[in-house]
Amino acid sequence: MSRLEEVNLPFRTQQLAKNDYNNNDEYVAGNPDALSTGDEQGKGEFNGQVGSATDIKTRKVLMTKNKYNKNREYNAGTA
């Protein structure tokens, strides 16, 4: 172990103590807080939705004003 790692270890442990996630509950793709489940935390895809509750709501509002939607996607054929 290098000197830098030795000095860093106590600080890392201290910061992990403040973090909601740790080795037993990691923030990974399968963590409920990482998925878009209708709360403000998750951003990853879940049941076809991506983003936080605010992201999803804003996207729906903007899509009603946009002529492109799920039925008429913006691509090379419609551009």
Stockholm file with secondary structure:
# STOCKHOLM 1.0

chainA/1-79         MSRLEEVNLPFRTQQLAKNDYNNNDEYVAGNPDALSTGDEQGKGEFNGQVGSATDIKTRKVLMTKNKYNKNREYNAGTA
#=GR chainA/1-79 SS CCHHHHHHHHHHHHHHHHSSCCSSSCCCTTSGGGBCSSSSSCCBCBTTBCSCHHHHHHHHHHHHHSSCCSSSCCSTTTC
#=GC SS_cons        CCHHHHHHHHHHHHHHHHSSCCSSSCCCTTSGGGBCSSSSSCCBCBTTBCSCHHHHHHHHHHHHHSSCCSSSCCSTTTC
//
